[in-house]
Amino acid sequence: MNRINDEMVKEMNFSYEEIFSMFGQFDTFVTLEFHFNSKARQAYGERLLGNFLYNLEERESLQRLLNNENIPRTNEHIRFSASSLSKLSKEQTESLDRIGIRNSDIARVSSMNLPRENRFTKKGKKKS
């Protein structure tokens, strides 16, 4: 990693793995607030409402990582499904779905304090 990326990882509030652990694995509806002058804030505004998106392969890989003793703190793009309350253009919505946002752009994550369940790790038949 180069020096700029090292500094970014030290200063980020949430790692890719922490976002999954706290919110993503539970498909929690969240409010994201972005750092001032971040790329995400410039592209999508001060905040977004919605859910983080992970495909099955990403979920399985992250779940395995969370079972390790030493969990890395990486800076990755996380895909996001924005609520219609965010009032984004079609292009912005598609970009969030295809590319996502860097976790280092996230200053704060808020969510309702509701029971959380990881339905991808439950045994048995899944309901849609």
Helices and strands as residue ranges (DSSP letters): H 3-11, H 16-22, G 24-26, E 30-34, H 39-44, E 47-53, H 56-66, E 77-82, G 84-86, H 90-98, E 101-102, G 103-105, E 106-111
